[in-house]
């Protein structure tokens, strides 16, 4: 199976995911996902904060 390396946009950690799960795996842990949902109230993905 192929793995790809990704960088978590919340904490900056590098993590590996299966290539066929790459699209779903954006954050390294559910904890990081929860942080984003708390902050943005948006479940549709991570967007950079507006300046
Ligand atoms: Zn993370």
mmCIF file of the protein (N, C-alpha, C, O) and its ligand, coordinates in Angstrom:
data_MODEL
# 
_entry.id   MODEL 
# 
loop_
_entity.id 
_entity.type 
_entity.pdbx_number_of_molecules 
1 polymer     1 
2 non-polymer 1 
# 
_entity_poly.entity_id                      1 
_entity_poly.type                           'polypeptide(L)' 
_entity_poly.nstd_linkage                   no 
_entity_poly.nstd_monomer                   no 
_entity_poly.pdbx_seq_one_letter_code       
;(UNK)(UNK)(UNK)(UNK)(UNK)(UNK)(UNK)(UNK)(UNK)(UNK)(UNK)(UNK)(UNK)(UNK)(UNK)(UNK)
(UNK)(UNK)(UNK)(UNK)(UNK)(UNK)(UNK)(UNK)(UNK)(UNK)(UNK)(UNK)(UNK)(UNK)(UNK)(UNK)
(UNK)(UNK)(UNK)(UNK)(UNK)(UNK)(UNK)(UNK)(UNK)(UNK)(UNK)(UNK)(UNK)(UNK)(UNK)(UNK)
(UNK)(UNK)(UNK)
;
_entity_poly.pdbx_seq_one_letter_code_can   XXXXXXXXXXXXXXXXXXXXXXXXXXXXXXXXXXXXXXXXXXXXXXXXXXX 
_entity_poly.pdbx_strand_id                 A 
# 
loop_
_entity_poly_seq.entity_id 
_entity_poly_seq.num 
_entity_poly_seq.mon_id 
_entity_poly_seq.hetero 
1 1  UNK n 
1 2  UNK n 
1 3  UNK n 
1 4  UNK n 
1 5  UNK n 
1 6  UNK n 
1 7  UNK n 
1 8  UNK n 
1 9  UNK n 
1 10 UNK n 
1 11 UNK n 
1 12 UNK n 
1 13 UNK n 
1 14 UNK n 
1 15 UNK n 
1 16 UNK n 
1 17 UNK n 
1 18 UNK n 
1 19 UNK n 
1 20 UNK n 
1 21 UNK n 
1 22 UNK n 
1 23 UNK n 
1 24 UNK n 
1 25 UNK n 
1 26 UNK n 
1 27 UNK n 
1 28 UNK n 
1 29 UNK n 
1 30 UNK n 
1 31 UNK n 
1 32 UNK n 
1 33 UNK n 
1 34 UNK n 
1 35 UNK n 
1 36 UNK n 
1 37 UNK n 
1 38 UNK n 
1 39 UNK n 
1 40 UNK n 
1 41 UNK n 
1 42 UNK n 
1 43 UNK n 
1 44 UNK n 
1 45 UNK n 
1 46 UNK n 
1 47 UNK n 
1 48 UNK n 
1 49 UNK n 
1 50 UNK n 
1 51 UNK n 
# 
loop_
_struct_asym.id 
_struct_asym.entity_id 
A 1 
B 2 
# 
loop_
_chem_comp.id 
_chem_comp.type 
_chem_comp.mon_nstd_flag 
UNK 'L-peptide linking' . 
ZN  non-polymer         . 
# 
_pdbx_entity_nonpoly.entity_id   2 
_pdbx_entity_nonpoly.name        ? 
_pdbx_entity_nonpoly.comp_id     ZN 
# 
_pdbx_nonpoly_scheme.asym_id         B 
_pdbx_nonpoly_scheme.entity_id       2 
_pdbx_nonpoly_scheme.mon_id          ZN 
_pdbx_nonpoly_scheme.ndb_seq_num     1 
_pdbx_nonpoly_scheme.pdb_seq_num     101 
_pdbx_nonpoly_scheme.auth_seq_num    101 
_pdbx_nonpoly_scheme.pdb_mon_id      ZN 
_pdbx_nonpoly_scheme.auth_mon_id     ZN 
_pdbx_nonpoly_scheme.pdb_strand_id   A 
_pdbx_nonpoly_scheme.pdb_ins_code    . 
# 
loop_
_atom_site.group_PDB 
_atom_site.id 
_atom_site.type_symbol 
_atom_site.label_atom_id 
_atom_site.label_alt_id 
_atom_site.label_comp_id 
_atom_site.label_asym_id 
_atom_site.label_entity_id 
_atom_site.label_seq_id 
_atom_site.pdbx_PDB_ins_code 
_atom_site.Cartn_x 
_atom_site.Cartn_y 
_atom_site.Cartn_z 
_atom_site.occupancy 
_atom_site.B_iso_or_equiv 
_atom_site.pdbx_formal_charge 
_atom_site.auth_seq_id 
_atom_site.auth_comp_id 
_atom_site.auth_asym_id 
_atom_site.auth_atom_id 
_atom_site.pdbx_PDB_model_num 
ATOM   1   N  N  . UNK A 1 1  ? 0.842   -1.196 0.000  1.00 0.00 ? 1   UNK A N  1 
ATOM   2   C  CA . UNK A 1 1  ? 0.000   0.000  0.000  1.00 0.00 ? 1   UNK A CA 1 
ATOM   3   C  C  . UNK A 1 1  ? 0.878   1.248  0.000  1.00 0.00 ? 1   UNK A C  1 
ATOM   4   O  O  . UNK A 1 1  ? 1.983   1.259  0.544  1.00 0.00 ? 1   UNK A O  1 
ATOM   5   N  N  . UNK A 1 2  ? 0.363   2.273  -0.613 1.00 0.00 ? 2   UNK A N  1 
ATOM   6   C  CA . UNK A 1 2  ? 1.110   3.521  -0.687 1.00 0.00 ? 2   UNK A CA 1 
ATOM   7   C  C  . UNK A 1 2  ? 0.666   4.496  0.398  1.00 0.00 ? 2   UNK A C  1 
ATOM   8   O  O  . UNK A 1 2  ? -0.521  4.663  0.678  1.00 0.00 ? 2   UNK A O  1 
ATOM   9   N  N  . UNK A 1 3  ? 1.648   5.118  0.982  1.00 0.00 ? 3   UNK A N  1 
ATOM   10  C  CA . UNK A 1 3  ? 1.377   6.166  1.960  1.00 0.00 ? 3   UNK A CA 1 
ATOM   11  C  C  . UNK A 1 3  ? 1.873   7.498  1.422  1.00 0.00 ? 3   UNK A C  1 
ATOM   12  O  O  . UNK A 1 3  ? 2.853   7.562  0.679  1.00 0.00 ? 3   UNK A O  1 
ATOM   13  N  N  . UNK A 1 4  ? 1.183   8.553  1.811  1.00 0.00 ? 4   UNK A N  1 
ATOM   14  C  CA . UNK A 1 4  ? 1.660   9.882  1.481  1.00 0.00 ? 4   UNK A CA 1 
ATOM   15  C  C  . UNK A 1 4  ? 1.893   10.644 2.768  1.00 0.00 ? 4   UNK A C  1 
ATOM   16  O  O  . UNK A 1 4  ? 1.236   10.410 3.782  1.00 0.00 ? 4   UNK A O  1 
ATOM   17  N  N  . UNK A 1 5  ? 2.842   11.558 2.704  1.00 0.00 ? 5   UNK A N  1 
ATOM   18  C  CA . UNK A 1 5  ? 3.114   12.389 3.878  1.00 0.00 ? 5   UNK A CA 1 
ATOM   19  C  C  . UNK A 1 5  ? 2.348   13.686 3.748  1.00 0.00 ? 5   UNK A C  1 
ATOM   20  O  O  . UNK A 1 5  ? 2.281   14.289 2.677  1.00 0.00 ? 5   UNK A O  1 
ATOM   21  N  N  . UNK A 1 6  ? 1.773   14.101 4.862  1.00 0.00 ? 6   UNK A N  1 
ATOM   22  C  CA . UNK A 1 6  ? 1.048   15.362 4.872  1.00 0.00 ? 6   UNK A CA 1 
ATOM   23  C  C  . UNK A 1 6  ? 1.482   16.171 6.086  1.00 0.00 ? 6   UNK A C  1 
ATOM   24  O  O  . UNK A 1 6  ? 2.006   15.635 7.062  1.00 0.00 ? 6   UNK A O  1 
ATOM   25  N  N  . UNK A 1 7  ? 1.251   17.470 5.998  1.00 0.00 ? 7   UNK A N  1 
ATOM   26  C  CA . UNK A 1 7  ? 1.533   18.357 7.128  1.00 0.00 ? 7   UNK A CA 1 
ATOM   27  C  C  . UNK A 1 7  ? 0.199   18.833 7.690  1.00 0.00 ? 7   UNK A C  1 
ATOM   28  O  O  . UNK A 1 7  ? -0.643  19.361 6.964  1.00 0.00 ? 7   UNK A O  1 
ATOM   29  N  N  . UNK A 1 8  ? 0.026   18.643 8.962  1.00 0.00 ? 8   UNK A N  1 
ATOM   30  C  CA . UNK A 1 8  ? -1.198  19.097 9.613  1.00 0.00 ? 8   UNK A CA 1 
ATOM   31  C  C  . UNK A 1 8  ? -1.227  20.624 9.647  1.00 0.00 ? 8   UNK A C  1 
ATOM   32  O  O  . UNK A 1 8  ? -0.284  21.242 10.140 1.00 0.00 ? 8   UNK A O  1 
ATOM   33  N  N  . UNK A 1 9  ? -2.294  21.245 9.131  1.00 0.00 ? 9   UNK A N  1 
ATOM   34  C  CA . UNK A 1 9  ? -2.354  22.715 9.102  1.00 0.00 ? 9   UNK A CA 1 
ATOM   35  C  C  . UNK A 1 9  ? -2.591  23.325 10.477 1.00 0.00 ? 9   UNK A C  1 
ATOM   36  O  O  . UNK A 1 9  ? -2.441  24.534 10.650 1.00 0.00 ? 9   UNK A O  1 
ATOM   37  N  N  . UNK A 1 10 ? -2.954  22.516 11.442 1.00 0.00 ? 10  UNK A N  1 
ATOM   38  C  CA . UNK A 1 10 ? -3.220  23.046 12.785 1.00 0.00 ? 10  UNK A CA 1 
ATOM   39  C  C  . UNK A 1 10 ? -1.944  23.092 13.611 1.00 0.00 ? 10  UNK A C  1 
ATOM   40  O  O  . UNK A 1 10 ? -1.584  24.142 14.144 1.00 0.00 ? 10  UNK A O  1 
ATOM   41  N  N  . UNK A 1 11 ? -1.263  21.966 13.718 1.00 0.00 ? 11  UNK A N  1 
ATOM   42  C  CA . UNK A 1 11 ? -0.113  21.903 14.619 1.00 0.00 ? 11  UNK A CA 1 
ATOM   43  C  C  . UNK A 1 11 ? 1.215   21.786 13.864 1.00 0.00 ? 11  UNK A C  1 
ATOM   44  O  O  . UNK A 1 11 ? 2.281   21.875 14.472 1.00 0.00 ? 11  UNK A O  1 
ATOM   45  N  N  . UNK A 1 12 ? 1.158   21.591 12.564 1.00 0.00 ? 12  UNK A N  1 
ATOM   46  C  CA . UNK A 1 12 ? 2.382   21.553 11.778 1.00 0.00 ? 12  UNK A CA 1 
ATOM   47  C  C  . UNK A 1 12 ? 3.108   20.218 11.789 1.00 0.00 ? 12  UNK A C  1 
ATOM   48  O  O  . UNK A 1 12 ? 4.206   20.110 11.243 1.00 0.00 ? 12  UNK A O  1 
ATOM   49  N  N  . UNK A 1 13 ? 2.515   19.202 12.400 1.00 0.00 ? 13  UNK A N  1 
ATOM   50  C  CA . UNK A 1 13 ? 3.151   17.890 12.444 1.00 0.00 ? 13  UNK A CA 1 
ATOM   51  C  C  . UNK A 1 13 ? 3.047   17.187 11.101 1.00 0.00 ? 13  UNK A C  1 
ATOM   52  O  O  . UNK A 1 13 ? 2.062   17.323 10.375 1.00 0.00 ? 13  UNK A O  1 
ATOM   53  N  N  . UNK A 1 14 ? 4.088   16.437 10.796 1.00 0.00 ? 14  UNK A N  1 
ATOM   54  C  CA . UNK A 1 14 ? 4.034   15.609 9.607  1.00 0.00 ? 14  UNK A CA 1 
ATOM   55  C  C  . UNK A 1 14 ? 3.430   14.261 9.990  1.00 0.00 ? 14  UNK A C  1 
ATOM   56  O  O  . UNK A 1 14 ? 3.762   13.692 11.030 1.00 0.00 ? 14  UNK A O  1 
ATOM   57  N  N  . UNK A 1 15 ? 2.549   13.766 9.145  1.00 0.00 ? 15  UNK A N  1 
ATOM   58  C  CA . UNK A 1 15 ? 1.958   12.463 9.409  1.00 0.00 ? 15  UNK A CA 1 
ATOM   59  C  C  . UNK A 1 15 ? 1.759   11.729 8.099  1.00 0.00 ? 15  UNK A C  1 
ATOM   60  O  O  . UNK A 1 15 ? 1.771   12.338 7.029  1.00 0.00 ? 15  UNK A O  1 
ATOM   61  N  N  . UNK A 1 16 ? 1.577   10.412 8.183  1.00 0.00 ? 16  UNK A N  1 
ATOM   62  C  CA . UNK A 1 16 ? 1.404   9.597  6.988  1.00 0.00 ? 16  UNK A CA 1 
ATOM   63  C  C  . UNK A 1 16 ? -0.013  9.061  6.916  1.00 0.00 ? 16  UNK A C  1 
ATOM   64  O  O  . UNK A 1 16 ? -0.590  8.653  7.924  1.00 0.00 ? 16  UNK A O  1 
ATOM   65  N  N  . UNK A 1 17 ? -0.562  9.066  5.720  1.00 0.00 ? 17  UNK A N  1 
ATOM   66  C  CA . UNK A 1 17 ? -1.889  8.486  5.517  1.00 0.00 ? 17  UNK A CA 1 
ATOM   67  C  C  . UNK A 1 17 ? -1.848  7.593  4.285  1.00 0.00 ? 17  UNK A C  1 
ATOM   68  O  O  . UNK A 1 17 ? -1.009  7.759  3.400  1.00 0.00 ? 17  UNK A O  1 
ATOM   69  N  N  . UNK A 1 18 ? -2.754  6.665  4.253  1.00 0.00 ? 18  UNK A N  1 
ATOM   70  C  CA . UNK A 1 18 ? -2.896  5.848  3.054  1.00 0.00 ? 18  UNK A CA 1 
ATOM   71  C  C  . UNK A 1 18 ? -3.293  6.735  1.886  1.00 0.00 ? 18  UNK A C  1 
ATOM   72  O  O  . UNK A 1 18 ? -4.093  7.659  2.030  1.00 0.00 ? 18  UNK A O  1 
ATOM   73  N  N  . UNK A 1 19 ? -2.727  6.442  0.743  1.00 0.00 ? 19  UNK A N  1 
ATOM   74  C  CA . UNK A 1 19 ? -2.979  7.298  -0.408 1.00 0.00 ? 19  UNK A CA 1 
ATOM   75  C  C  . UNK A 1 19 ? -4.467  7.386  -0.739 1.00 0.00 ? 19  UNK A C  1 
ATOM   76  O  O  . UNK A 1 19 ? -4.950  8.446  -1.136 1.00 0.00 ? 19  UNK A O  1 
ATOM   77  N  N  . UNK A 1 20 ? -5.181  6.302  -0.581 1.00 0.00 ? 20  UNK A N  1 
ATOM   78  C  CA . UNK A 1 20 ? -6.612  6.351  -0.923 1.00 0.00 ? 20  UNK A CA 1 
ATOM   79  C  C  . UNK A 1 20 ? -7.453  7.060  0.132  1.00 0.00 ? 20  UNK A C  1 
ATOM   80  O  O  . UNK A 1 20 ? -8.654  7.250  -0.054 1.00 0.00 ? 20  UNK A O  1 
ATOM   81  N  N  . UNK A 1 21 ? -6.824  7.452  1.243  1.00 0.00 ? 21  UNK A N  1 
ATOM   82  C  CA . UNK A 1 21 ? -7.539  8.213  2.272  1.00 0.00 ? 21  UNK A CA 1 
ATOM   83  C  C  . UNK A 1 21 ? -7.035  9.645  2.330  1.00 0.00 ? 21  UNK A C  1 
ATOM   84  O  O  . UNK A 1 21 ? -7.410  10.408 3.220  1.00 0.00 ? 21  UNK A O  1 
ATOM   85  N  N  . UNK A 1 22 ? -6.196  10.001 1.388  1.00 0.00 ? 22  UNK A N  1 
ATOM   86  C  CA . UNK A 1 22 ? -5.519  11.299 1.452  1.00 0.00 ? 22  UNK A CA 1 
ATOM   87  C  C  . UNK A 1 22 ? -6.494  12.472 1.501  1.00 0.00 ? 22  UNK A C  1 
ATOM   88  O  O  . UNK A 1 22 ? -6.292  13.418 2.262  1.00 0.00 ? 22  UNK A O  1 
ATOM   89  N  N  . UNK A 1 23 ? -7.541  12.411 0.696  1.00 0.00 ? 23  UNK A N  1 
ATOM   90  C  CA . UNK A 1 23 ? -8.466  13.540 0.621  1.00 0.00 ? 23  UNK A CA 1 
ATOM   91  C  C  . UNK A 1 23 ? -9.177  13.782 1.938  1.00 0.00 ? 23  UNK A C  1 
ATOM   92  O  O  . UNK A 1 23 ? -9.468  14.922 2.301  1.00 0.00 ? 23  UNK A O  1 
ATOM   93  N  N  . UNK A 1 24 ? -9.456  12.696 2.652  1.00 0.00 ? 24  UNK A N  1 
ATOM   94  C  CA . UNK A 1 24 ? -10.202 12.838 3.904  1.00 0.00 ? 24  UNK A CA 1 
ATOM   95  C  C  . UNK A 1 24 ? -9.293  13.221 5.058  1.00 0.00 ? 24  UNK A C  1 
ATOM   96  O  O  . UNK A 1 24 ? -9.717  13.867 6.016  1.00 0.00 ? 24  UNK A O  1 
ATOM   97  N  N  . UNK A 1 25 ? -8.057  12.819 4.951  1.00 0.00 ? 25  UNK A N  1 
ATOM   98  C  CA . UNK A 1 25 ? -7.142  13.046 6.061  1.00 0.00 ? 25  UNK A CA 1 
ATOM   99  C  C  . UNK A 1 25 ? -6.421  14.365 5.892  1.00 0.00 ? 25  UNK A C  1 
ATOM   100 O  O  . UNK A 1 25 ? -5.456  14.471 5.135  1.00 0.00 ? 25  UNK A O  1 
ATOM   101 N  N  . UNK A 1 26 ? -6.902  15.369 6.606  1.00 0.00 ? 26  UNK A N  1 
ATOM   102 C  CA . UNK A 1 26 ? -6.288  16.691 6.512  1.00 0.00 ? 26  UNK A CA 1 
ATOM   103 C  C  . UNK A 1 26 ? -5.506  16.998 7.778  1.00 0.00 ? 26  UNK A C  1 
ATOM   104 O  O  . UNK A 1 26 ? -4.471  17.663 7.736  1.00 0.00 ? 26  UNK A O  1 
ATOM   105 N  N  . UNK A 1 27 ? -6.010  16.507 8.904  1.00 0.00 ? 27  UNK A N  1 
ATOM   106 C  CA . UNK A 1 27 ? -5.410  16.805 10.198 1.00 0.00 ? 27  UNK A CA 1 
ATOM   107 C  C  . UNK A 1 27 ? -4.801  15.545 10.788 1.00 0.00 ? 27  UNK A C  1 
ATOM   108 O  O  . UNK A 1 27 ? -5.244  14.434 10.493 1.00 0.00 ? 27  UNK A O  1 
ATOM   109 N  N  . UNK A 1 28 ? -3.775  15.723 11.630 1.00 0.00 ? 28  UNK A N  1 
ATOM   110 C  CA . UNK A 1 28 ? -3.051  14.562 12.142 1.00 0.00 ? 28  UNK A CA 1 
ATOM   111 C  C  . UNK A 1 28 ? -3.866  13.790 13.161 1.00 0.00 ? 28  UNK A C  1 
ATOM   112 O  O  . UNK A 1 28 ? -3.726  12.573 13.282 1.00 0.00 ? 28  UNK A O  1 
ATOM   113 N  N  . UNK A 1 29 ? -4.715  14.492 13.893 1.00 0.00 ? 29  UNK A N  1 
ATOM   114 C  CA . UNK A 1 29 ? -5.529  13.818 14.914 1.00 0.00 ? 29  UNK A CA 1 
ATOM   115 C  C  . UNK A 1 29 ? -6.924  14.426 14.950 1.00 0.00 ? 29  UNK A C  1 
ATOM   116 O  O  . UNK A 1 29 ? -7.149  15.515 14.421 1.00 0.00 ? 29  UNK A O  1 
ATOM   117 N  N  . UNK A 1 30 ? -7.838  13.733 15.563 1.00 0.00 ? 30  UNK A N  1 
ATOM   118 C  CA . UNK A 1 30 ? -9.183  14.278 15.738 1.00 0.00 ? 30  UNK A CA 1 
ATOM   119 C  C  . UNK A 1 30 ? -9.157  15.531 16.607 1.00 0.00 ? 30  UNK A C  1 
ATOM   120 O  O  . UNK A 1 30 ? -10.016 16.406 16.495 1.00 0.00 ? 30  UNK A O  1 
ATOM   121 N  N  . UNK A 1 31 ? -8.157  15.591 17.467 1.00 0.00 ? 31  UNK A N  1 
ATOM   122 C  CA . UNK A 1 31 ? -8.007  16.765 18.316 1.00 0.00 ? 31  UNK A CA 1 
ATOM   123 C  C  . UNK A 1 31 ? -7.789  18.025 17.472 1.00 0.00 ? 31  UNK A C  1 
ATOM   124 O  O  . UNK A 1 31 ? -8.373  19.076 17.736 1.00 0.00 ? 31  UNK A O  1 
ATOM   125 N  N  . UNK A 1 32 ? -6.954  17.897 16.474 1.00 0.00 ? 32  UNK A N  1 
ATOM   126 C  CA . UNK A 1 32 ? -6.691  19.029 15.587 1.00 0.00 ? 32  UNK A CA 1 
ATOM   127 C  C  . UNK A 1 32 ? -7.934  19.374 14.772 1.00 0.00 ? 32  UNK A C  1 
ATOM   128 O  O  . UNK A 1 32 ? -8.243  20.551 14.586 1.00 0.00 ? 32  UNK A O  1 
ATOM   129 N  N  . UNK A 1 33 ? -8.631  18.388 14.299 1.00 0.00 ? 33  UNK A N  1 
ATOM   130 C  CA . UNK A 1 33 ? -9.871  18.631 13.571 1.00 0.00 ? 33  UNK A CA 1 
ATOM   131 C  C  . UNK A 1 33 ? -10.862 19.378 14.458 1.00 0.00 ? 33  UNK A C  1 
ATOM   132 O  O  . UNK A 1 33 ? -11.527 20.310 14.006 1.00 0.00 ? 33  UNK A O  1 
ATOM   133 N  N  . UNK A 1 34 ? -10.957 18.970 15.707 1.00 0.00 ? 34  UNK A N  1 
ATOM   134 C  CA . UNK A 1 34 ? -11.883 19.605 16.636 1.00 0.00 ? 34  UNK A CA 1 
ATOM   135 C  C  . UNK A 1 34 ? -11.525 21.065 16.862 1.00 0.00 ? 34  UNK A C  1 
ATOM   136 O  O  . UNK A 1 34 ? -12.401 21.918 16.998 1.00 0.00 ? 34  UNK A O  1 
ATOM   137 N  N  . UNK A 1 35 ? -10.233 21.340 16.902 1.00 0.00 ? 35  UNK A N  1 
ATOM   138 C  CA . UNK A 1 35 ? -9.793  22.730 17.089 1.00 0.00 ? 35  UNK A CA 1 
ATOM   139 C  C  . UNK A 1 35 ? -10.283 23.612 15.947 1.00 0.00 ? 35  UNK A C  1 
ATOM   140 O  O  . UNK A 1 35 ? -10.745 24.733 16.161 1.00 0.00 ? 35  UNK A O  1 
ATOM   141 N  N  . UNK A 1 36 ? -10.173 23.090 14.745 1.00 0.00 ? 36  UNK A N  1 
ATOM   142 C  CA . UNK A 1 36 ? -10.602 23.865 13.578 1.00 0.00 ? 36  UNK A CA 1 
ATOM   143 C  C  . UNK A 1 36 ? -12.107 24.087 13.613 1.00 0.00 ? 36  UNK A C  1 
ATOM   144 O  O  . UNK A 1 36 ? -12.586 25.183 13.322 1.00 0.00 ? 36  UNK A O  1 
ATOM   145 N  N  . UNK A 1 37 ? -12.839 23.060 13.963 1.00 0.00 ? 37  UNK A N  1 
ATOM   146 C  CA . UNK A 1 37 ? -14.291 23.187 14.001 1.00 0.00 ? 37  UNK A CA 1 
ATOM   147 C  C  . UNK A 1 37 ? -14.718 24.176 15.075 1.00 0.00 ? 37  UNK A C  1 
ATOM   148 O  O  . UNK A 1 37 ? -15.676 24.925 14.882 1.00 0.00 ? 37  UNK A O  1 
ATOM   149 N  N  . UNK A 1 38 ? -14.021 24.187 16.200 1.00 0.00 ? 38  UNK A N  1 
ATOM   150 C  CA . UNK A 1 38 ? -14.292 25.152 17.255 1.00 0.00 ? 38  UNK A CA 1 
ATOM   151 C  C  . UNK A 1 38 ? -14.076 26.578 16.767 1.00 0.00 ? 38  UNK A C  1 
ATOM   152 O  O  . UNK A 1 38 ? -14.879 27.477 17.019 1.00 0.00 ? 38  UNK A O  1 
ATOM   153 N  N  . UNK A 1 39 ? -12.976 26.751 16.067 1.00 0.00 ? 39  UNK A N  1 
ATOM   154 C  CA . UNK A 1 39 ? -12.566 28.083 15.646 1.00 0.00 ? 39  UNK A CA 1 
ATOM   155 C  C  . UNK A 1 39 ? -13.461 28.635 14.551 1.00 0.00 ? 39  UNK A C  1 
ATOM   156 O  O  . UNK A 1 39 ? -13.899 29.783 14.614 1.00 0.00 ? 39  UNK A O  1 
ATOM   157 N  N  . UNK A 1 40 ? -13.726 27.822 13.561 1.00 0.00 ? 40  UNK A N  1 
ATOM   158 C  CA . UNK A 1 40 ? -14.408 28.329 12.373 1.00 0.00 ? 40  UNK A CA 1 
ATOM   159 C  C  . UNK A 1 40 ? -15.893 28.005 12.365 1.00 0.00 ? 40  UNK A C  1 
ATOM   160 O  O  . UNK A 1 40 ? -16.668 28.693 11.701 1.00 0.00 ? 40  UNK A O  1 
ATOM   161 N  N  . UNK A 1 41 ? -16.299 26.980 13.084 1.00 0.00 ? 41  UNK A N  1 
ATOM   162 C  CA . UNK A 1 41 ? -17.677 26.533 13.033 1.00 0.00 ? 41  UNK A CA 1 
ATOM   163 C  C  . UNK A 1 41 ? -18.035 25.985 11.662 1.00 0.00 ? 41  UNK A C  1 
ATOM   164 O  O  . UNK A 1 41 ? -19.208 25.890 11.303 1.00 0.00 ? 41  UNK A O  1 
ATOM   165 N  N  . UNK A 1 42 ? -17.031 25.636 10.922 1.00 0.00 ? 42  UNK A N  1 
ATOM   166 C  CA . UNK A 1 42 ? -17.224 25.215 9.534  1.00 0.00 ? 42  UNK A CA 1 
ATOM   167 C  C  . UNK A 1 42 ? -16.628 23.835 9.347  1.00 0.00 ? 42  UNK A C  1 
ATOM   168 O  O  . UNK A 1 42 ? -15.446 23.623 9.614  1.00 0.00 ? 42  UNK A O  1 
ATOM   169 N  N  . UNK A 1 43 ? -17.433 22.905 8.894  1.00 0.00 ? 43  UNK A N  1 
ATOM   170 C  CA . UNK A 1 43 ? -16.938 21.532 8.753  1.00 0.00 ? 43  UNK A CA 1 
ATOM   171 C  C  . UNK A 1 43 ? -16.459 21.242 7.342  1.00 0.00 ? 43  UNK A C  1 
ATOM   172 O  O  . UNK A 1 43 ? -16.050 20.118 7.050  1.00 0.00 ? 43  UNK A O  1 
ATOM   173 N  N  . UNK A 1 44 ? -16.500 22.212 6.479  1.00 0.00 ? 44  UNK A N  1 
ATOM   174 C  CA . UNK A 1 44 ? -16.243 21.906 5.079  1.00 0.00 ? 44  UNK A CA 1 
ATOM   175 C  C  . UNK A 1 44 ? -14.785 21.994 4.688  1.00 0.00 ? 44  UNK A C  1 
ATOM   176 O  O  . UNK A 1 44 ? -14.449 21.842 3.514  1.00 0.00 ? 44  UNK A O  1 
ATOM   177 N  N  . UNK A 1 45 ? -13.919 22.234 5.644  1.00 0.00 ? 45  UNK A N  1 
ATOM   178 C  CA . UNK A 1 45 ? -12.511 22.249 5.293  1.00 0.00 ? 45  UNK A CA 1 
ATOM   179 C  C  . UNK A 1 45 ? -11.804 23.417 5.918  1.00 0.00 ? 45  UNK A C  1 
ATOM   180 O  O  . UNK A 1 45 ? -12.415 24.318 6.493  1.00 0.00 ? 45  UNK A O  1 
ATOM   181 N  N  . UNK A 1 46 ? -10.516 23.376 5.790  1.00 0.00 ? 46  UNK A N  1 
ATOM   182 C  CA . UNK A 1 46 ? -9.698  24.389 6.430  1.00 0.00 ? 46  UNK A CA 1 
ATOM   183 C  C  . UNK A 1 46 ? -9.446  25.534 5.468  1.00 0.00 ? 46  UNK A C  1 
ATOM   184 O  O  . UNK A 1 46 ? -8.978  25.316 4.350  1.00 0.00 ? 46  UNK A O  1 
ATOM   185 N  N  . UNK A 1 47 ? -9.751  26.748 5.890  1.00 0.00 ? 47  UNK A N  1 
ATOM   186 C  CA . UNK A 1 47 ? -9.439  27.921 5.089  1.00 0.00 ? 47  UNK A CA 1 
ATOM   187 C  C  . UNK A 1 47 ? -8.571  28.855 5.918  1.00 0.00 ? 47  UNK A C  1 
ATOM   188 O  O  . UNK A 1 47 ? -8.780  28.994 7.123  1.00 0.00 ? 47  UNK A O  1 
ATOM   189 N  N  . UNK A 1 48 ? -7.611  29.487 5.289  1.00 0.00 ? 48  UNK A N  1 
ATOM   190 C  CA . UNK A 1 48 ? -6.767  30.435 6.026  1.00 0.00 ? 48  UNK A CA 1 
ATOM   191 C  C  . UNK A 1 48 ? -7.593  31.601 6.558  1.00 0.00 ? 48  UNK A C  1 
ATOM   192 O  O  . UNK A 1 48 ? -8.545  32.035 5.909  1.00 0.00 ? 48  UNK A O  1 
ATOM   193 N  N  . UNK A 1 49 ? -7.246  32.096 7.700  1.00 0.00 ? 49  UNK A N  1 
ATOM   194 C  CA . UNK A 1 49 ? -7.975  33.227 8.270  1.00 0.00 ? 49  UNK A CA 1 
ATOM   195 C  C  . UNK A 1 49 ? -7.793  34.457 7.390  1.00 0.00 ? 49  UNK A C  1 
ATOM   196 O  O  . UNK A 1 49 ? -6.734  34.658 6.795  1.00 0.00 ? 49  UNK A O  1 
ATOM   197 N  N  . UNK A 1 50 ? -8.828  35.267 7.316  1.00 0.00 ? 50  UNK A N  1 
ATOM   198 C  CA . UNK A 1 50 ? -8.720  36.506 6.557  1.00 0.00 ? 50  UNK A CA 1 
ATOM   199 C  C  . UNK A 1 50 ? -7.932  37.521 7.345  1.00 0.00 ? 50  UNK A C  1 
ATOM   200 O  O  . UNK A 1 50 ? -8.028  37.594 8.570  1.00 0.00 ? 50  UNK A O  1 
ATOM   201 N  N  . UNK A 1 51 ? -7.158  38.296 6.633  1.00 0.00 ? 51  UNK A N  1 
ATOM   202 C  CA . UNK A 1 51 ? -6.324  39.306 7.294  1.00 0.00 ? 51  UNK A CA 1 
ATOM   203 C  C  . UNK A 1 51 ? -7.120  40.562 7.579  1.00 0.00 ? 51  UNK A C  1 
ATOM   204 O  O  . UNK A 1 51 ? -6.583  41.522 8.132  1.00 0.00 ? 51  UNK A O  1 
HETATM 205 ZN ZN . ZN  B 2 .  ? -2.248  18.304 14.082 1.00 0.00 ? 101 ZN  A ZN 1 
# 
